[in-house]
Amino acid sequence: MKNNFKYLSVCFLAVSALFVGCQKEDYSLGDLTTPTGIVIETSIVGQNVANPNGDGSGLVDINVKASEALAFKIGYNDVTNLTTPPEMTSITSTIENGLRTASVSKKFTSLGLHTYRITIVAYGRGGTSSTLTKDIDVVSNFAPDPSIVANLTNGTSKSWIVDKSVPGHFGVGPWSGEISPVWWSAGINEKEACCPCFYTATFTFVKNSASNTYSLDVATPSGAFTKTGSLASIPGIPGSGDEGCYSYGGGTSSFTFIPSSTGIAASAPSTQTSILLGGTTTFIGYGSLQKEYEIMVISSNYMYLRVQGTETGNAWYLKLKPAP
């Protein structure tokens, strides 16, 4: 009997320990507080009574703050085109006087006076968020270095072709974090077998001195080198098929010089000047590209361009030479 009592006591203690160890724990995430009191403060560089929209550099200093915020994202739109949502990017923030704050500088590059919409999303605990927008009027006046114009147009008109005789005349890398074609770089004459049109297309840059404007003429006797469907930035390309040469009747469009929007340093190297094509009928080199081509290097016999792809995570690189 005594031994049985000891046995029962041990079992009771074991069961009690198991019961205590298995009790439900109560956890609390705290209040899911939505950020409040978002403020967007902007300072247009060079703004004064005589220049209410800035000094023409297009630079704007932006400061944001909010209560109960853990992080911010920011995006920009030209108000003339609000159909496409802004690309939102994270900005580094800190805590000051109990408020989450962040500062960033943005260069707006569309020539002339434009209204831009700044969108701030403040994120709080548990995925809560609040959004605020602010519209500002900014002027951008830009005159390229005369040597760039002279090298590109020869003062009147100059034709260029992709230089298949050098390695790296075509390549791709990430749009952010790298300034070289680290993913792939074409060897000499590499696209001749599949896509000879890549090397026969000519791109003629024209300076119209009378009107102080510029235009681009594209001629593709063997077709346009591009991907298909929505990844082609030129009209008339079929909706399916591999990368290759496609029928294209050529085209002419205006272009302007703008300060490059990437912020790449001159030492990269970069001229910090871009060619911005107008319309949808022209391209340079490869059809599946955006319309802003940053001029990394240019001389009388060499041009090196960097441009974002229609697959926007990609940066494409092109090396061109004057057409014979």
Secondary structure by P-SEA (a helix, b strand, c coil): caaaaaaaaaaaaaaaaaaaaacbbbbbccccccccbbbbbbbcccccccccccccccbbbbbbbbccccccccccccccccccccbbbbbbbbbcccbbbbbbbbbbccccbbbbbbbbbbbcccccbbbbbbbbbbbbbbbccaaaaaaaccccbbbbccccccccccccccccccccccccccccccccccccccccbbbbbbbcccccccbbbbbbccccccccccccccccccccccccccccccbbbbbbbcccccccccccccccbbbbbccccccccccccccccccccccccbbbbbbbcccccbbbbbbbcccc
